[in-house]
Amino acid sequence: MKEPRHVLIDSSTVLLGSCLAGLRLASSNDIVYYATAPAEASSSEEITDLITQTVRRVMPEGDRKDAEGLTESRLHSLACNPDEFESRLASNIRIDEVWRVSGDPHLRRRRGLRSDAIITRNLLAALPALGASEFNYVQTHSFAGSESDVEGEVVQQCVGLDLCYRIFQTGLIFPECPDTVSAVDEGFLQFLSVLDGLKNEIEERLPEYFDYQALRFWAPAGARLNLTTVEAAAKSMLRIAQGDGRAGCHFRITRSVPVAELCDQVGQVYDVSLLAVEDRRELNAIDRLFNERLKPFQSHFVSGAQSSDQAYLIANAEAQSELAFVRRFRSLQQSARKADHERLAHLSNMFEQKTITRDGSLLTYYAGGSVGPPLILLNAIGQGLHYWRRLMDKLQHRRRVIIWESSRLDSPRPFRINDHVDDLEAVLKHEGVSACYLMGWCTGPAVALEFYRRRPSAVVAMVFLNGAFKWCTGAAELDTPYARNLESLCRILDRRPDMASAVRRSLCSNVENGFQLDQEKKAEQVATDVLSLMNRDLRPHVLAPFSSDTSLINYSRQLLDFWSYEGKSKAEQTSVPVLVISSEYDNIASPAMSTVAARSFPNARHVQVDGATHYCLYDRPDLIANLITGFFHEPSAFDQEDGEVKFKPDV
């Protein structure tokens, strides 16, 4: 039997890297070392499962039962960075062959991951120590910025070391037979993930929107996309590398598809009129939001054939139909969303429920997630926890999270800011927490600021999402019409509690009156109106403070107490990092107030989310979770202006 080779696969794309490893294990007796950086989103266990699935799929039917044993015996995970490879390998092992698979630089930047260029350069520097005689570099994207120099560095280093090398370029990858919606940012799945997310977000506000309106994105005239199934690409590369071994060549492995043709196919499956347009002036507000999310994807558009030393075009007979794949993946997305909806229906499914006695009454809070300084979520007064469930689900995989209802609308006495701060202190004491992160939504920033005033050493950093900063200079001019009307009603109720029933009817009517799609309006105005709408799922929860005269009176008096809070001087004395997040279409808490409030903090950054409402924590949990995580990871280097997130001026 042929002597086994030691193969190192260092991949920034889970789909292609795991497929390469699985095919190699199934077709040889080689030993595979699969590298995963500690900060990468997918764990070594998840990658091992994907590799085992590939092995099982390509092995003869009678041998498939041995797939797990094969991966256990010949697959080794290296959870480290390239500069640590030599120390992690046994002293008597030298790598014979290296595969470096690069990912999309735009997406890695959005996810706060280490640049692929840096990873590749570190690996090239480690080649002499690894003892490798062969280096295969796989490019799954179009180079941009600092990434464009990497290919030349690969050639230069390999020639200098007298190594056999090959450079491969694949098209946008997608799995031939998808069985999971994981790795949704990779390759062509990125486009389908963005489409599914935006369509769902809009239809949760107005279900019939796409019955009357098309969804457009920009593409140059005659644009094409290079597409490749993961398995076809991996098989082609291995066949080339293990065949005649041509060294020093560039290989393009792809199949070119017109963008217009792809739009027709995808639109059929997603039940939306999907159009590629050449003139950006044809885009409305929803289209522009779609395009902001697609910016990394649009870098893959090509206008014609690309030259290379060797072009291995995937034949139509060999490639899986894109339409069949899209149908399968769409079905998986719908099943995953339904499963998430059922799982998130009950907070106790995710978080541990705990109860403490506070001021003679019971306070129930929820805690879950990983270890480390916890993130305390400070809810808007009068609101339940339903708004937070999607975001909490994303955050719990990254850190410990604690939350409780802050309403107390049934309290026999007015519940003031200091009472909310007392709740926070009681929870931290019960949890044994000496340091924490704080995130306040709407009225929550006032609680955070007051707690920081009491115990500054206990706060690491703070995030304020769509804050109601009434203490800003010129607040009356900056406030939203909704907030001005609500304040007027609250002051009337404070003086005349007997008017609670009439005020309740007025407030409920404002929330319950549905939006009617006016086809006579221009497309831009319709799109703007829809983006300003509240998610329909949230209507009954928004109405909760208006459920009785007593709850409304308590709610109005709590709001008046919060609005009277003098926060400016507290903000000016806050030294910890602060991230202020506002939303473009927030009709409740003025985005302009967030701009002014951010200037009051000595160490604050302010970003605004395009096309988002007051309830973006519910509508865009992935985005908000990424912003929070990126800021807490390294506040001083926080740089998340990308696509739909824009930095706002601080002067």
C-alpha positions as CSV (number, residue, x, y, z in Angstrom):
1,M,0.0,0.0,0.0
2,K,1.2,3.5,-0.8
3,E,2.8,5.3,2.1
4,P,0.3,7.7,3.7
5,R,1.0,11.4,3.2
6,H,0.5,14.0,5.9
7,V,-1.8,16.7,4.5
8,L,-2.5,20.0,6.2
9,I,-5.8,21.8,5.2
10,D,-6.1,25.4,6.4
11,S,-9.4,26.7,5.1
12,S,-11.4,29.9,5.7
13,T,-14.4,28.3,4.0
14,V,-16.1,25.5,6.0
15,L,-17.9,24.1,3.0
16,L,-15.0,23.7,0.6
17,G,-12.4,22.9,3.3
18,S,-14.5,20.1,4.9
19,C,-15.3,18.6,1.4
20,L,-11.6,18.6,0.5
21,A,-10.7,16.8,3.7
22,G,-13.6,14.3,3.4
23,L,-12.7,13.4,-0.2
24,R,-9.0,13.0,0.7
25,L,-9.8,10.7,3.6
26,A,-12.3,8.6,1.5
27,S,-10.0,8.2,-1.5
28,S,-6.6,7.5,0.2
29,N,-4.9,6.3,3.3
30,D,-3.5,9.8,4.0
31,I,-3.5,11.5,7.4
32,V,-5.4,14.9,7.3
33,Y,-4.7,17.7,9.7
34,Y,-7.5,20.3,9.6
35,A,-6.7,23.7,11.0
36,T,-9.4,25.9,12.6
37,A,-8.5,29.4,14.0
38,P,-9.8,29.8,17.6
39,A,-11.9,32.8,16.7
40,E,-13.6,31.2,13.7
41,A,-17.4,30.8,13.9
42,S,-17.6,27.0,13.3
43,S,-16.2,24.7,16.0
44,S,-13.9,21.8,15.3
45,E,-16.8,19.4,16.3
46,E,-19.1,21.0,13.6
47,I,-16.3,20.7,11.0
48,T,-15.6,17.1,11.9
49,D,-19.3,16.3,11.4
50,L,-19.2,17.9,7.9
51,I,-16.1,16.0,7.0
52,T,-17.7,12.7,8.2
53,Q,-20.8,13.5,6.1
54,T,-18.6,13.9,3.0
55,V,-16.8,10.6,3.7
56,R,-20.1,8.8,4.2
57,R,-21.6,10.3,1.0
58,V,-18.7,9.4,-1.3
59,M,-17.7,6.0,0.1
60,P,-19.2,2.8,-1.4
61,E,-22.5,2.0,0.3
62,G,-21.2,-1.1,2.1
63,D,-18.3,0.9,3.7
64,R,-20.3,3.9,4.9
65,K,-20.7,2.4,8.4
66,D,-17.0,2.9,8.9
67,A,-17.0,6.6,8.1
68,E,-16.9,7.8,11.7
69,G,-14.1,5.3,12.5
70,L,-12.1,6.6,9.5
71,T,-12.4,10.2,10.6
72,E,-11.5,9.3,14.2
73,S,-8.4,7.5,13.1
74,R,-7.0,9.7,10.3
75,L,-8.4,13.2,10.9
76,H,-6.7,15.5,13.4
77,S,-8.0,19.0,14.3
78,L,-5.6,21.8,14.9
79,A,-7.4,24.6,16.7
80,C,-4.6,27.2,16.4
81,N,-3.2,29.9,14.2
82,P,-0.6,29.1,11.4
83,D,2.3,30.4,13.5
84,E,1.5,27.7,16.1
85,F,1.3,24.7,13.7
86,E,4.8,23.4,14.3
87,S,4.4,23.4,18.0
88,R,1.0,21.6,17.8
89,L,2.3,18.8,15.6
90,A,4.2,15.9,17.0
91,S,8.0,16.4,16.8
92,N,8.4,13.5,14.4
93,I,5.7,14.6,12.0
94,R,6.4,16.7,8.9
95,I,3.7,17.9,6.6
96,D,4.1,16.6,3.0
97,E,1.3,18.7,1.4
98,V,-0.4,22.0,2.3
99,W,-3.8,23.3,1.1
100,R,-4.6,26.9,1.9
101,V,-8.3,27.8,1.0
102,S,-9.0,31.6,1.2
103,G,-12.4,33.1,2.1
104,D,-14.2,36.2,1.1
105,P,-12.4,39.2,2.6
106,H,-15.5,41.3,2.7
107,L,-17.4,38.8,4.8
108,R,-14.5,38.1,7.1
109,R,-14.3,41.8,7.8
110,R,-18.0,42.0,8.6
111,R,-17.6,39.1,11.0
112,G,-14.6,40.6,12.7
113,L,-12.3,37.7,11.7
114,R,-8.6,37.8,11.0
115,S,-7.7,38.9,7.4
116,D,-7.1,36.0,5.1
117,A,-4.1,37.7,3.7
118,I,-2.5,37.7,7.2
119,I,-3.4,34.0,7.7
120,T,-1.9,33.0,4.3
121,R,1.3,35.0,4.9
122,N,1.8,33.4,8.3
123,L,1.3,30.0,6.8
124,L,3.8,30.7,4.0
125,A,6.4,31.8,6.7
126,A,5.8,28.4,8.5
127,L,6.4,26.3,5.4
128,P,10.1,25.7,6.0
129,A,9.5,24.5,9.5
130,L,6.6,22.2,8.4
131,G,8.9,20.5,5.9
132,A,6.2,20.6,3.2
133,S,7.1,19.8,-0.4
134,E,3.8,20.9,-2.0
135,F,1.6,24.0,-1.6
136,N,-1.9,24.4,-3.1
137,Y,-3.5,27.8,-2.9
138,V,-7.3,28.0,-3.5
139,Q,-8.9,31.4,-4.2
140,T,-12.7,31.4,-3.7
141,H,-13.3,35.1,-4.3
142,S,-12.0,38.1,-6.3
143,F,-9.1,39.7,-4.7
144,A,-9.5,43.2,-3.2
145,G,-7.1,45.6,-1.5
146,S,-4.3,44.0,0.4
147,E,-5.6,40.5,-0.7
148,S,-4.5,41.2,-4.3
149,D,-0.8,40.8,-3.4
150,V,-1.2,37.4,-1.8
151,E,-1.1,35.3,-5.0
152,G,2.3,36.9,-6.0
153,E,3.6,36.2,-2.5
154,V,2.6,32.5,-2.8
155,V,4.5,32.2,-6.1
156,Q,7.6,34.0,-4.8
157,Q,7.8,32.0,-1.5
158,C,7.2,28.6,-3.2
159,V,9.8,29.3,-5.9
160,G,12.3,30.5,-3.3
161,L,11.8,27.3,-1.4
162,D,11.7,25.1,-4.5
163,L,8.2,23.9,-3.6
164,C,5.8,22.4,-6.1
165,Y,2.8,24.8,-6.1
166,R,-0.6,25.3,-7.8
167,I,-3.1,28.1,-7.7
168,F,-6.7,27.3,-8.1
169,Q,-9.6,29.7,-8.5
170,T,-13.2,28.5,-8.0
171,G,-16.5,30.1,-8.7
172,L,-19.0,30.9,-6.1
173,I,-19.4,27.6,-4.2
174,F,-22.6,26.0,-3.1
175,P,-23.3,22.5,-1.7
176,E,-24.7,19.9,-4.2
177,C,-27.0,18.4,-1.7
178,P,-27.5,20.9,1.2
179,D,-28.7,19.4,4.4
180,T,-28.1,22.4,6.7
181,V,-28.3,26.1,6.6
182,S,-25.0,26.5,8.4
183,A,-22.2,28.4,6.7
184,V,-24.9,30.6,5.1
185,D,-22.4,33.4,4.3
186,E,-20.2,31.2,2.1
187,G,-20.3,31.4,-1.7
188,F,-23.6,31.5,-3.4
189,L,-25.4,30.8,-0.1
190,Q,-24.6,34.4,0.8
191,F,-26.9,35.6,-1.9
192,L,-29.7,33.3,-0.8
193,S,-29.3,34.1,2.8
194,V,-29.5,37.8,2.2
195,L,-32.6,37.3,0.0
196,D,-34.3,35.1,2.5
197,G,-33.5,37.5,5.4
198,L,-34.7,40.6,3.7
199,K,-37.9,39.0,2.3
200,N,-38.8,37.7,5.7
201,E,-38.1,41.0,7.4
202,I,-40.3,43.0,4.9
203,E,-43.1,40.4,5.0
204,E,-43.2,40.5,8.8
205,R,-44.1,44.2,8.4
206,L,-46.3,43.9,5.3
207,P,-47.0,40.4,4.0
208,E,-48.3,41.5,0.6
209,Y,-45.5,43.8,-0.3
210,F,-43.8,41.5,-2.9
211,D,-47.2,40.7,-4.4
212,Y,-47.1,44.2,-5.9
213,Q,-43.4,45.2,-5.9
214,A,-40.3,43.7,-7.5
215,L,-37.0,43.4,-5.7
216,R,-34.1,44.9,-7.7
217,F,-30.4,44.8,-7.3
218,W,-27.7,46.4,-9.3
219,A,-25.6,44.4,-11.8
220,P,-23.6,45.6,-14.8
221,A,-24.8,45.0,-18.3
222,G,-24.3,41.3,-19.4
223,A,-23.1,40.4,-15.9
224,R,-22.4,36.7,-15.2
225,L,-21.5,34.7,-12.1
226,N,-19.1,31.9,-11.9
227,L,-20.7,29.0,-10.0
228,T,-19.3,25.8,-8.8
229,T,-20.7,23.0,-6.6
230,V,-18.4,22.3,-3.6
231,E,-18.0,18.7,-4.5
232,A,-17.3,19.3,-8.2
233,A,-14.6,21.9,-7.3
234,A,-13.0,19.7,-4.7
235,K,-12.9,16.7,-6.9
236,S,-11.4,18.7,-9.8
237,M,-8.7,20.1,-7.6
238,L,-7.7,16.8,-6.1
239,R,-7.8,15.1,-9.5
240,I,-5.4,17.8,-10.8
241,A,-3.1,17.7,-7.8
242,Q,-3.0,13.9,-7.6
243,G,-2.8,13.4,-11.4
244,D,0.1,14.5,-13.5
245,G,1.0,17.0,-10.8
246,R,1.5,20.0,-13.0
247,A,3.3,22.6,-10.9
248,G,3.4,26.3,-11.2
249,C,0.1,26.6,-13.0
250,H,-3.1,28.5,-12.4
251,F,-6.4,26.6,-12.7
252,R,-9.8,28.1,-13.0
253,I,-12.6,25.7,-12.0
254,T,-16.0,27.2,-12.7
255,R,-19.2,27.4,-14.8
256,S,-20.4,30.8,-16.0
257,V,-24.1,31.6,-15.6
258,P,-25.8,34.9,-16.7
259,V,-27.1,36.9,-13.8
260,A,-30.5,37.5,-15.5
261,E,-31.0,33.8,-15.9
262,L,-30.1,33.1,-12.3
263,C,-32.6,35.9,-11.2
264,D,-35.4,34.1,-13.0
265,Q,-34.6,30.8,-11.3
266,V,-34.2,32.2,-7.8
267,G,-37.2,34.4,-8.1
268,Q,-39.4,31.4,-9.0
269,V,-38.4,29.6,-5.9
270,Y,-38.6,32.5,-3.5
271,D,-41.9,33.8,-4.9
272,V,-40.6,37.3,-5.7
273,S,-40.0,39.2,-8.9
274,L,-36.2,39.4,-8.7
275,L,-34.6,41.8,-11.2
276,A,-31.1,42.9,-12.0
277,V,-30.9,46.5,-13.2
278,E,-28.0,48.5,-14.7
279,D,-29.2,51.9,-13.4
280,R,-29.0,52.5,-9.7
281,R,-31.6,55.2,-9.9
282,E,-34.2,52.4,-10.4
283,L,-33.6,51.2,-6.8
284,N,-36.1,52.2,-4.1
285,A,-35.3,52.2,-0.3
286,I,-35.9,48.5,0.1
287,D,-33.8,47.7,-3.0
288,R,-31.0,49.9,-1.7
289,L,-31.0,48.0,1.6
290,F,-30.9,44.7,-0.3
291,N,-27.9,46.1,-2.3
292,E,-26.0,47.2,0.8
293,R,-26.3,43.7,2.2
294,L,-25.1,42.3,-1.2
295,K,-22.0,44.4,-1.6
296,P,-19.6,41.5,-0.9
297,F,-21.5,39.3,-3.3
298,Q,-21.5,41.9,-6.1
299,S,-17.7,41.8,-6.2
300,H,-18.1,38.4,-7.9
301,F,-19.8,39.7,-11.0
302,V,-17.8,39.1,-14.2
303,S,-18.5,40.4,-17.7
304,G,-16.8,37.6,-19.7
305,A,-14.3,34.7,-19.7
306,Q,-11.3,35.1,-17.5
307,S,-7.9,34.0,-18.7
308,S,-5.8,31.4,-16.9
309,D,-3.1,28.9,-17.7
310,Q,-5.6,26.1,-17.4
311,A,-9.4,26.5,-17.4
312,Y,-11.4,23.5,-16.1
313,L,-14.9,24.5,-16.9
314,I,-17.5,22.3,-15.1
315,A,-19.7,20.7,-17.8
316,N,-23.4,21.1,-17.6
317,A,-23.8,17.3,-17.3
318,E,-21.4,17.2,-14.3
319,A,-22.8,20.2,-12.4
320,Q,-25.9,20.0,-10.2
321,S,-28.8,22.2,-11.4
322,E,-28.7,25.5,-9.6
323,L,-32.5,25.5,-9.6
324,A,-32.7,22.1,-7.8
325,F,-30.2,23.3,-5.3
326,V,-32.0,26.6,-4.7
327,R,-35.3,24.7,-4.1
328,R,-33.7,22.4,-1.6
329,F,-31.9,25.2,0.3
330,R,-35.1,27.3,0.4
331,S,-36.9,24.4,2.0
332,L,-34.2,24.1,4.6
333,Q,-34.4,27.9,5.3
334,Q,-38.1,27.6,5.9
335,S,-37.8,24.6,8.1
336,A,-35.1,26.2,10.1
337,R,-37.1,29.4,10.6
338,K,-40.2,27.3,11.7
339,A,-38.0,25.4,14.2
340,D,-36.5,28.6,15.6
341,H,-39.9,30.1,16.0
342,E,-41.1,27.1,18.0
343,R,-38.0,27.1,20.1
344,L,-38.0,30.8,20.8
345,A,-41.7,30.7,21.8
346,H,-40.7,30.0,25.4
347,L,-37.7,31.7,27.0
348,S,-37.3,28.9,29.4
349,N,-36.3,26.7,26.5
350,M,-33.0,28.7,26.2
351,F,-32.4,30.3,29.6
352,E,-32.5,29.3,33.2
353,Q,-35.2,31.0,35.2
354,K,-34.3,32.3,38.6
355,T,-36.3,34.1,41.3
356,I,-35.1,36.4,44.1
357,T,-37.0,38.5,46.7
358,R,-36.7,42.2,46.1
359,D,-38.4,44.9,48.2
360,G,-41.0,42.4,49.5
361,S,-41.9,41.1,46.1
362,L,-40.5,38.4,43.7
363,L,-38.2,39.3,40.9
364,T,-37.8,36.7,38.2
365,Y,-34.8,36.9,35.8
366,Y,-33.3,34.7,33.1
367,A,-29.6,33.8,32.8
368,G,-27.9,31.7,30.2
369,G,-24.9,31.4,27.8
370,S,-21.2,31.0,28.2
371,V,-18.9,32.1,31.0
372,G,-17.2,35.4,31.4
373,P,-18.4,38.9,32.5
374,P,-22.1,38.8,31.7
375,L,-24.0,41.1,29.5
376,I,-26.9,42.6,31.4
377,L,-29.9,43.5,29.1
378,L,-31.8,46.5,30.4
379,N,-35.3,46.4,28.9
380,A,-37.6,49.4,28.1
381,I,-40.0,50.1,30.9
382,G,-43.5,48.6,30.4
383,Q,-42.2,46.1,27.8
384,G,-42.0,42.3,28.1
385,L,-39.1,40.1,27.0
386,H,-40.5,38.9,23.6
387,Y,-38.6,41.7,21.8
388,W,-35.3,40.2,23.1
389,R,-35.6,36.5,22.3
390,R,-34.1,36.5,18.9
391,L,-31.1,38.6,20.0
392,M,-30.7,36.6,23.2
393,D,-30.5,33.4,21.1
394,K,-27.6,34.9,19.1
395,L,-25.8,36.3,22.1
396,Q,-25.9,33.3,24.3
397,H,-23.5,31.5,22.1
398,R,-20.9,34.2,22.6
399,R,-21.2,35.3,26.3
400,R,-23.3,35.0,29.4
401,V,-26.6,37.0,29.2
402,I,-29.0,38.1,32.0
403,I,-32.4,39.8,31.6
404,W,-35.6,40.4,33.5
405,E,-38.8,42.3,33.0
406,S,-38.6,45.8,34.3
407,S,-42.2,46.9,33.9
408,R,-43.6,46.6,37.5
409,L,-46.8,48.3,36.2
410,D,-48.9,46.6,38.8
411,S,-46.8,48.1,41.7
412,P,-49.0,49.8,44.3
413,R,-46.5,52.7,44.3
414,P,-44.7,54.5,41.5
415,F,-41.6,52.6,40.4
416,R,-38.7,55.0,39.8
417,I,-35.3,54.8,38.2
418,N,-33.6,54.1,41.5
419,D,-35.9,51.1,41.9
420,H,-34.8,49.7,38.6
421,V,-31.1,50.2,39.6
422,D,-31.8,48.5,42.9
423,D,-33.2,45.5,40.8
424,L,-29.9,45.5,38.8
425,E,-27.8,45.5,41.9
426,A,-29.9,42.7,43.5
427,V,-29.5,40.5,40.4
428,L,-25.7,41.0,40.2
429,K,-25.4,40.3,43.9
430,H,-27.4,37.0,43.6
431,E,-25.2,36.0,40.6
432,G,-22.0,36.9,42.3
433,V,-21.0,39.3,39.6
434,S,-18.4,41.9,40.2
435,A,-18.0,43.2,36.6
436,C,-20.4,43.3,33.7
437,Y,-21.3,44.8,30.4
438,L,-24.6,46.8,30.1
439,M,-26.9,47.1,27.1
440,G,-29.9,49.4,27.5
441,W,-32.8,49.7,25.0
442,C,-35.1,52.8,24.8
443,T,-35.3,53.9,28.4
444,G,-32.7,51.4,29.5
445,P,-29.7,53.8,29.1
446,A,-30.9,55.8,32.1
447,V,-30.7,52.8,34.3
448,A,-27.3,52.0,33.0
449,L,-26.0,55.5,33.6
450,E,-27.4,55.6,37.1
451,F,-25.9,52.2,38.0
452,Y,-22.5,53.4,36.6
453,R,-22.8,56.5,38.8
454,R,-23.2,54.2,41.8
455,R,-20.6,51.5,40.9
456,P,-18.3,52.6,38.1
457,S,-15.8,49.9,38.7
458,A,-18.5,47.2,38.0
459,V,-19.1,48.3,34.4
460,V,-16.7,47.3,31.6
461,A,-18.5,48.9,28.7
462,M,-22.0,49.9,27.6
463,V,-24.2,49.8,24.5
464,F,-27.3,52.0,24.1
465,L,-29.8,50.9,21.5
466,N,-32.3,53.4,20.2
467,G,-32.1,55.3,23.4
468,A,-34.8,57.8,24.6
469,F,-32.3,60.6,25.5
470,K,-34.7,63.3,26.7
471,W,-31.9,65.1,28.5
472,C,-30.3,66.1,25.2
473,T,-30.0,69.9,24.5
474,G,-32.8,70.9,22.3
475,A,-34.7,67.6,22.9
476,A,-38.1,69.1,22.1
477,E,-37.1,70.0,18.6
478,L,-35.4,66.7,18.0
479,D,-38.1,64.4,19.3
480,T,-40.3,62.3,17.1
481,P,-44.0,63.2,16.7
482,Y,-44.9,59.9,18.5
483,A,-42.8,60.8,21.5
484,R,-44.2,64.3,21.7
485,N,-47.7,63.0,21.5
486,L,-47.0,60.3,24.1
487,E,-45.5,62.9,26.5
488,S,-48.5,65.1,26.2
489,L,-50.8,62.2,27.0
490,C,-48.7,61.1,30.0
491,R,-48.8,64.6,31.5
492,I,-52.6,64.7,31.1
493,L,-52.9,61.4,32.8
494,D,-50.6,62.4,35.7
495,R,-53.0,65.3,36.3
496,R,-56.2,63.5,35.4
497,P,-56.0,59.8,36.0
498,D,-59.8,59.6,35.4
499,M,-59.0,60.0,31.7
500,A,-57.1,56.7,31.5
501,S,-59.8,54.9,29.5
502,A,-60.0,57.6,26.8
503,V,-56.2,57.8,26.5
504,R,-56.0,54.0,26.3
505,R,-58.4,54.0,23.4
506,S,-56.4,56.6,21.6
507,L,-53.1,54.8,22.1
508,C,-54.4,51.4,21.1
509,S,-56.0,52.9,18.0
510,N,-52.6,54.3,16.9
511,V,-51.0,50.9,17.2
512,E,-53.8,48.8,15.8
513,N,-54.6,50.8,12.7
514,G,-53.0,48.7,10.0
515,F,-51.0,50.0,7.0
516,Q,-52.8,49.9,3.6
517,L,-50.6,49.5,0.6
518,D,-51.4,52.4,-1.8
519,Q,-50.4,51.4,-5.3
520,E,-50.9,55.0,-6.5
521,K,-47.9,56.1,-4.5
522,K,-44.5,56.1,-6.0
523,A,-42.3,53.0,-5.4
524,E,-39.8,55.0,-3.3
525,Q,-42.5,56.3,-0.9
526,V,-44.1,52.9,-0.6
527,A,-40.7,51.3,0.3
528,T,-40.0,54.0,2.8
529,D,-43.4,53.6,4.4
530,V,-42.9,49.8,4.7
531,L,-39.4,50.1,6.2
532,S,-41.0,52.4,8.8
533,L,-43.6,49.9,9.9
534,M,-43.5,47.9,13.1
535,N,-43.1,44.1,12.8
536,R,-46.7,42.7,13.0
537,D,-45.6,40.1,15.5
538,L,-44.9,42.8,18.0
539,R,-48.2,44.6,18.0
540,P,-49.8,42.8,21.0
541,H,-46.6,43.2,23.0
542,V,-46.5,47.0,22.3
543,L,-50.1,47.2,23.6
544,A,-49.2,45.5,26.9
545,P,-48.8,48.7,28.9
546,F,-52.3,49.8,27.8
547,S,-54.0,46.6,29.0
548,S,-55.8,48.4,31.9
549,D,-56.3,51.9,33.4
550,T,-54.0,51.1,36.3
551,S,-51.1,49.8,34.1
552,L,-51.4,52.8,31.8
553,I,-51.3,55.3,34.7
554,N,-48.3,53.6,36.2
555,Y,-46.6,53.4,32.8
556,S,-47.1,57.1,32.1
557,R,-45.7,58.1,35.5
558,Q,-42.7,55.9,35.1
559,L,-42.1,57.5,31.7
560,L,-42.3,61.0,33.2
561,D,-39.8,59.9,35.8
562,F,-37.4,58.6,33.2
563,W,-37.8,61.7,31.0
564,S,-36.9,63.9,33.9
565,Y,-33.6,62.1,34.5
566,E,-30.7,64.5,34.2
567,G,-28.3,62.3,32.2
568,K,-26.0,64.8,30.5
569,S,-23.7,65.4,33.5
570,K,-23.6,61.6,34.1
571,A,-22.7,61.0,30.5
572,E,-19.9,63.5,30.7
573,Q,-18.4,61.7,33.7
574,T,-18.6,58.2,32.0
575,S,-15.1,57.0,31.2
576,V,-15.9,53.4,30.0
577,P,-16.4,52.8,26.3
578,V,-19.9,53.4,25.0
579,L,-21.5,52.4,21.7
580,V,-24.7,54.3,20.7
581,I,-26.8,52.5,18.1
582,S,-29.7,54.3,16.4
583,S,-32.0,53.3,13.6
584,E,-32.9,55.2,10.4
585,Y,-36.6,54.7,10.7
586,D,-37.1,54.9,14.4
587,N,-40.4,56.7,14.9
588,I,-40.2,56.4,18.7
589,A,-36.7,57.3,19.9
590,S,-35.3,60.0,17.7
591,P,-32.1,59.1,15.8
592,A,-31.1,62.7,16.0
593,M,-31.1,62.6,19.8
594,S,-28.7,59.6,19.7
595,T,-26.3,61.8,17.6
596,V,-26.4,64.5,20.2
597,A,-26.2,62.1,23.2
598,A,-23.2,60.4,21.8
599,R,-21.3,63.7,21.9
600,S,-21.8,63.9,25.7
601,F,-19.7,60.7,26.3
602,P,-15.9,61.1,26.4
603,N,-15.4,57.7,24.9
604,A,-18.3,56.9,22.6
605,R,-18.9,55.6,19.1
606,H,-22.2,56.1,17.2
607,V,-23.5,54.0,14.4
608,Q,-26.9,54.1,12.6
609,V,-28.5,51.1,11.0
610,D,-30.1,51.8,7.6
611,G,-33.7,50.8,7.0
612,A,-34.2,49.8,10.7
613,T,-36.9,50.7,13.2
614,H,-37.0,51.0,17.0
615,Y,-37.4,47.2,17.1
616,C,-34.2,46.3,15.2
617,L,-33.2,44.0,18.1
618,Y,-36.1,41.8,16.9
619,D,-35.9,42.4,13.2
620,R,-32.1,42.1,12.8
621,P,-30.7,40.1,15.7
622,D,-27.6,38.8,13.8
623,L,-26.6,42.3,12.9
624,I,-27.1,43.7,16.4
625,A,-25.3,40.7,18.0
626,N,-22.3,41.3,15.6
627,L,-22.2,45.0,16.5
628,I,-22.3,44.3,20.3
629,T,-19.8,41.5,20.1
630,G,-17.3,43.4,17.9
631,F,-17.5,46.5,20.2
632,F,-17.0,44.5,23.4
633,H,-14.2,42.5,21.9
634,E,-12.0,45.6,21.2
635,P,-13.8,49.0,21.7
636,S,-10.8,51.1,20.8
637,A,-10.5,49.4,17.4
638,F,-14.2,49.1,16.7
639,D,-14.8,49.5,13.0
640,Q,-18.1,48.2,11.8
641,E,-19.1,50.8,9.2
642,D,-20.1,48.4,6.4
643,G,-23.1,48.0,4.2
644,E,-26.2,48.9,6.2
645,V,-24.2,50.2,9.3
646,K,-22.9,53.7,9.1
647,F,-20.8,55.7,11.6
648,K,-22.5,59.0,12.5
649,P,-20.4,62.2,13.0
650,D,-19.5,63.0,16.6
651,V,-19.0,66.7,16.1
